[in-house]
Amino acid sequence: MRYSVFSLARAALNGHKSWPQAWRDHALRDRYRVIVVGGGGHGLATAYYLAKNHNITDVLVLERGYIGGGNVGRNTTIIRSNYMLPANEPFYEHSLKLWEGLAQDLNFNMMVSQRGVLNLYHSDSQRDAFARRGNAMRLCGVDAELLDVDGVRKYAPLLDFDNARFPVQGGLLQPRGGTVRHDAVAWGYARAADRLGVHIAQTCEVTGLVIEGGRVAGVETPHGRILADKVGLAVAGNTSLVAQMAGIELPIETHLLTAFVSEGLKPFIDGVVTFGAGHFYLSQSDKGGLVFGGDLDGYNSYSQRGGLAEIDHVLTAGIAMVPAMSRVRMLRHWAGRMDMTMDGSPIICTTPVENLFLNGGWCYGGFKATPASGWCFAHTIAAGEPHPLNRDFTIERFRTGRVIDEKGAGPRPWLQ
C-alpha cells in the first residue's frame, strides 16, 4: 500500500485497523544474488539502492536483532554536511541532498527537519578555524554562515554568553542541517526495500562466512547455510568481529557513545547547537525532550550501556553551555556501539576476499551518512568497484598513510 491522504482517509473509516504490515516476513531461500549482513540504516539503505538503482532485487538482509534496534535507533538524530576535507565534504553533502527528498522517495514520513546546525566558537583561533571550514564548504557549494555573537544570540538566546571560562563569541551555522526521526529511517528503508522485492530476516544472526578458494560463497546462520554471489557487511560496532570471520583484521576499535533525552519541555531551542569548548551537542525533539550527547566513554566495549563518568562529563558540559538545563530532569540515557577507525572516517570498499564488501568505521558520522552510505555501498557491490564518492574510503589508506583525519586527532580512535 502506498501512503497518501486517500489511504489515510480509507483507514480512518474502520478505526485504522486495515493497515498491512510495513514489510513482510519471507521464508529464507537457500541462495540469493546478494546478502547484506546488518539490518540497520546502512544495510537497509544498501538493499534499497541495490534494487532501485541497479535492478538487483534478489537480495537478503540479515539482522541479528530487530529492525530499528541497533545504532540507527540509538543516536541523536543529527544530519549535516559541514565537513572540510575533499573526501568527506562531497560525500556528506550528497547524503544531505538525499535526506531532503527521502520522505517522497520512500513514501514514508521520517520527520526530516532542517532547522540548522550551529557550532559555537569561544576564541579568536577557533573563529579562524571555523571561518576556514565555512569557506571550504562554500567553495564546494555547501551552505555556511559565520555568525557573530549577536547572530548567535538571536538563534539561541538561552546560551550562557557571559561564561567566564567559555564566553560565546560566535558560531558557524549550516542552515540546511537539522534532525530526522531515527528509527523511522530504518522503517522507511525496510518498507521501501520490501516493496521492491528484497527479503528481510530479523533475529537471524550470521555465525560465520563461507569462504571457498579465496572468495565468499555465503553465510552461516542458525537456520543453516545460505549461499550468495556477493556478501556485504554493514554491522556497525560489530564490524571488526564479523570481518575476523573472513580473516580480515581491521584498524577499528569499538567504543560506546552515550545519548540522552530529558523530560518534555515547551519549545526551548530551535536547531542543533554544539559546544565549542567541549564535545556536547543539543537539540529538541518533536515531543519536547532535549536530545543531547558528548564524548565516547573512552574504553572498548560491545555493550549498549554508558558509564557514569561519561554521564557526569556530558551533563557538566551541557550546563556550562545552557545553565537552564540544571533545572531539567533527565528521562533516560542509552549507548550505541561505535566502530571507530584510526582517522575518524569510514570504510566503504572491496576486501581481499573476492566478492566480500565492507561498510563500517562510521565513528560519529554514521546516522547522517545513511542515504549516501547505502547509495555508494550498493554501487560498490553491484559494480565491484567504488563509486567516485567513496573511492577514498578504503582499507589501504591506513597502510599507505593517505588517511582522512577530519578532526586532526591522529591515529587514536578514542580521541576521534
C-alpha positions in Angstrom: 0.0 0.0 0.0 1.2 3.5 -0.8 0.7 6.0 1.9 -1.4 9.0 0.9 -4.2 11.2 2.1 -6.6 8.9 0.4 -5.3 5.7 2.1 -5.3 7.6 5.4 -9.0 8.6 4.9 -9.9 5.0 4.0 -8.2 3.6 7.1 -9.9 6.1 9.3 -13.3 4.7 8.3 -12.6 1.4 10.2 -10.6 2.8 13.0 -7.2 2.3 11.4 -7.5 -1.5 11.6 -6.8 -2.2 8.0 -3.2 -1.2 7.7 -1.0 -4.0 6.3 2.5 -4.9 7.7 5.1 -2.4 6.7 7.3 -5.2 5.5 6.8 -8.9 5.1 8.4 -12.0 6.7 9.7 -14.3 3.9 10.8 -17.9 4.1 14.5 -18.0 3.7 15.8 -19.4 0.4 19.0 -21.4 0.0 20.6 -18.9 -2.3 20.5 -15.2 -3.1 22.4 -12.9 -5.5 23.4 -10.6 -2.7 23.3 -11.0 1.1 23.6 -7.8 3.2 24.7 -8.6 6.7 23.2 -6.0 9.1 19.6 -4.6 9.1 20.4 -1.2 10.4 20.1 2.0 8.4 23.1 1.4 6.2 22.3 -2.2 5.4 18.7 -1.5 4.6 19.6 1.6 2.5 22.1 -0.6 0.6 19.4 -3.2 -0.1 17.0 -0.5 -1.3 19.5 1.2 -3.6 20.6 -2.2 -5.0 17.0 -2.7 -6.0 16.2 0.8 -7.1 19.5 2.0 -8.8 20.9 -1.3 -10.0 17.8 -3.5 -10.5 19.2 -6.2 -8.2 16.2 -7.4 -6.2 17.4 -10.9 -5.3 18.7 -9.5 -2.0 18.5 -10.8 1.5 19.1 -8.6 4.6 20.1 -10.4 7.8 19.6 -8.7 11.1 20.6 -10.3 14.4 18.1 -8.3 16.4 15.0 -6.4 15.2 14.8 -3.6 12.7 15.5 -0.2 14.4 17.1 -1.8 17.5 20.7 -1.0 16.7 22.6 2.2 16.2 20.1 3.6 13.8 17.7 3.8 16.8 20.3 4.8 19.3 21.7 8.1 18.1 21.0 11.8 18.5 19.2 12.2 15.1 21.5 14.9 13.6 22.1 15.4 9.9 24.6 17.8 8.4 27.4 18.2 5.8 29.6 20.8 7.4 32.9 18.9 6.7 36.0 20.3 5.2 38.3 17.6 3.7 37.9 16.8 0.0 36.9 13.1 0.6 34.3 13.9 3.3 32.6 17.1 2.1 31.1 15.8 -1.2 30.1 12.5 0.4 28.1 14.0 3.3 26.7 16.8 1.1 25.3 14.1 -1.3 23.8 12.4 1.8 22.1 15.7 2.9 20.7 16.1 -0.6 19.3 12.6 -0.4 17.8 13.4 3.0 16.0 16.4 1.5 13.9 14.2 -0.8 13.9 10.9 1.1 10.4 11.1 2.5 9.0 11.4 -1.0 11.3 8.8 -2.4 10.5 6.2 0.2 6.8 7.2 0.7 7.4 7.4 4.4 7.5 10.4 6.8 10.8 10.4 8.6 10.3 13.9 10.0 13.2 15.5 8.3 13.6 18.9 10.0 16.2 21.2 8.5 16.3 23.6 11.5 20.1 24.3 11.2 23.2 23.1 12.9 25.3 25.8 14.8 28.8 25.1 16.0 29.9 27.7 18.7 33.3 29.2 19.0 34.9 30.7 22.1 38.2 32.2 21.0 39.9 34.0 18.1 41.8 30.9 17.0 38.6 28.8 17.0 36.8 31.5 15.0 39.6 31.4 12.4 39.3 27.6 12.2 35.6 27.8 11.7 35.9 30.5 9.1 38.3 28.3 7.2 35.8 25.4 7.4 33.0 27.6 6.2 35.0 28.9 3.3 35.9 25.4 2.3 32.2 24.5 2.4 31.1 27.5 0.3 33.8 26.7 -2.3 32.1 23.3 -2.7 28.6 24.9 -3.0 27.6 24.0 0.6 25.7 26.5 2.7 27.6 28.0 5.6 27.2 31.3 7.6 29.7 32.6 10.2 27.7 34.4 12.9 29.0 36.9 15.4 27.8 36.9 19.0 24.7 38.9 18.2 23.7 36.5 15.4 24.1 33.6 17.8 22.1 35.4 20.5 19.1 35.6 18.1 19.5 32.0 17.1 19.8 30.5 20.6 19.1 33.1 23.3 19.3 30.6 26.2 23.1 30.1 25.9 25.5 31.3 28.6 27.1 34.2 26.6 28.9 35.6 29.6 30.5 32.4 30.8 33.8 33.4 32.4 35.8 30.4 31.1 34.0 29.9 27.7 32.4 33.1 26.5 30.4 32.7 23.3 32.0 34.8 20.6 30.1 33.4 17.6 29.4 30.3 15.6 29.4 28.6 12.2 25.9 27.8 11.1 24.7 25.3 8.4 21.1 26.3 7.9 20.3 23.1 5.9 21.4 20.8 8.7 18.9 19.5 11.3 17.4 16.3 12.6 15.5 13.2 11.5 13.3 10.7 13.3 16.0 8.0 13.6 14.0 4.7 13.9 11.6 5.9 11.2 14.6 5.9 8.8 15.0 2.1 9.4 11.3 1.5 9.0 11.1 3.6 5.8 14.0 1.9 4.1 12.8 -1.6 5.2 9.3 -0.9 3.8 10.6 0.5 0.5 13.1 -2.3 0.0 10.4 -4.9 0.7 8.2 -3.3 -1.9 11.0 -3.8 -4.5 11.3 -7.5 -3.6 14.1 -7.5 -1.0 13.8 -10.2 1.7 14.4 -9.1 5.3 15.1 -11.6 8.1 15.1 -10.4 11.7 16.6 -12.2 14.7 18.8 -14.1 12.3 22.4 -13.9 13.3 25.3 -14.6 11.0 27.6 -17.0 12.8 30.2 -17.5 10.0 31.2 -16.6 6.5 31.6 -19.3 3.8 34.9 -18.8 2.1 35.9 -21.1 -0.8 39.1 -20.6 -2.8 39.6 -17.0 -1.6 36.1 -15.8 -2.4 33.0 -15.6 -0.3 30.2 -18.1 -1.1 27.6 -17.3 1.5 27.0 -17.1 5.3 26.3 -19.5 8.1 23.2 -18.8 10.3 21.2 -20.7 13.0 18.8 -21.6 10.2 21.6 -23.2 8.1 23.9 -22.1 5.3 22.7 -19.5 2.8 24.7 -19.1 -0.4 25.2 -15.9 -2.3 27.2 -14.5 -5.2 28.2 -11.4 -3.2 28.1 -10.5 0.5 28.2 -7.0 2.0 28.9 -6.3 5.7 27.2 -3.4 7.4 27.3 -4.2 11.1 28.4 -1.0 12.8 30.0 -1.8 16.2 30.5 -5.4 15.3 32.4 -4.7 12.1 35.8 -6.0 13.4 34.2 -9.2 14.8 32.4 -10.1 11.6 35.5 -9.2 9.5 37.5 -11.6 11.5 35.3 -14.4 10.3 36.9 -13.8 6.9 40.4 -13.5 8.3 40.5 -9.7 7.9 42.0 -7.6 10.7 40.7 -4.0 10.6 42.0 -0.7 12.0 38.9 -0.3 14.1 38.1 -0.2 17.8 34.6 -0.4 19.3 33.7 2.2 21.8 30.4 3.4 23.4 28.7 6.7 22.7 26.0 7.7 25.2 22.9 9.6 24.2 20.4 11.3 26.5 16.9 12.7 26.4 15.2 14.9 29.0 11.6 15.3 30.1 9.3 17.1 27.7 9.5 20.8 27.6 7.9 23.7 25.8 9.9 25.0 22.8 13.4 25.5 24.1 15.8 25.5 21.3 15.1 25.7 17.5 18.0 23.9 15.8 21.1 21.9 16.8 23.8 23.6 18.9 27.2 22.2 19.6 29.5 23.5 22.4 32.9 24.7 21.1 34.7 24.2 24.4 33.7 20.6 24.8 32.1 17.8 22.8 28.5 18.4 23.6 25.5 18.8 21.2 21.9 19.6 21.9 18.6 19.7 20.0 14.9 19.3 20.9 12.6 16.5 19.7 9.1 17.0 18.4 7.9 15.6 21.7 9.7 18.3 23.6 12.5 16.3 25.1 16.1 17.7 24.9 18.2 15.3 23.0 22.0 15.5 23.6 25.3 13.7 23.8 29.0 14.1 24.0 32.3 12.2 24.0 33.0 8.5 23.8 33.2 6.6 27.1 36.9 6.0 26.2 37.2 2.3 26.8 36.5 -0.6 24.4 33.1 -2.3 24.9 30.4 -4.2 22.9 27.7 -3.4 25.4 24.9 -0.8 24.9 25.2 0.8 28.4 27.1 4.0 29.0 29.3 4.7 32.1 28.5 7.1 35.0 31.7 9.1 34.4 30.6 10.0 30.9 27.1 10.9 32.2 28.7 13.4 34.6 31.0 14.7 31.9 28.2 15.3 29.3 25.9 16.9 31.8 28.6 19.2 33.1 29.3 20.4 29.6 25.6 20.9 28.9 25.1 23.1 32.0 28.1 25.1 31.1 26.6 25.9 27.7 23.0 26.2 28.8 22.6 26.9 32.6 18.9 26.4 32.4 19.5 22.7 31.8 20.4 22.3 35.5 16.6 22.5 36.3 15.7 19.9 33.7 15.1 16.2 34.7 16.8 13.6 32.6 14.4 11.0 31.3 16.7 8.2 30.1 20.1 7.5 28.5 21.5 4.7 26.4 24.6 3.9 24.4 25.4 2.9 20.8 28.4 0.8 19.7 30.8 3.0 17.7 33.2 1.3 15.3 36.0 3.9 15.5 38.7 4.0 12.8 42.2 5.3 13.2 41.4 8.5 11.4 37.7 9.0 12.3 36.5 8.5 8.7 34.5 5.5 7.3 35.4 2.5 5.2 33.3 1.5 2.2 35.3 -0.7 -0.1 36.1 -4.1 -1.6 38.1 -6.5 0.6 41.0 -9.0 0.0 38.3 -11.7 -0.1 36.7 -11.7 -3.6 33.0 -10.6 -3.7 33.1 -9.6 0.0 32.4 -5.9 0.6 32.8 -3.8 3.7 30.9 -0.8 5.1 32.0 0.3 8.5 34.1 2.5 10.7 31.5 5.2 10.9 32.6 6.8 14.2 30.3 9.8 14.8 29.2 10.1 11.2 27.0 7.0 10.8 23.5 8.3 11.0 23.8 11.4 8.9 25.6 9.4 6.2 22.9 6.7 5.9 21.5 7.6 2.5 24.9 8.2 0.8 26.4 5.2 2.5 23.7 2.9 1.1 23.9 4.6 -2.3 27.7 4.2 -2.5 27.8 0.7 -1.0 25.1 -0.5 -3.4 27.2 0.8 -6.3 30.4 -0.8 -4.9 28.6 -4.2 -4.6 26.9 -4.0 -7.9 29.9 -2.8 -9.9 32.6 -4.5 -8.0 34.4 -1.1 -7.6 33.9 2.1 -5.6 31.6 4.9 -6.5 33.6 8.2 -7.0 32.1 9.5 -3.7 33.7 6.6 -1.7 36.8 5.9 -3.6 39.0 7.3 -0.8 37.3 5.3 1.9 39.5 2.2 1.5 41.2 -0.1 4.0 44.5 0.5 2.1 44.7 4.2 3.2 45.8 3.1 6.6 48.7 1.1 5.1 49.8 3.9 2.6 49.2 6.8 5.0 46.6 8.6 2.9 44.3 9.0 5.9 41.3 11.2 6.1 41.8 12.8 9.5 39.0 15.4 9.6 39.4 16.1 13.3 43.2 16.0 13.3 43.5 13.8 16.4 46.0 11.3 14.9 45.7 7.5 14.9 43.9 7.4 18.2 40.3 6.1 17.8 39.3 7.1 21.3 40.2 10.8 20.5 38.4 10.9 17.2 
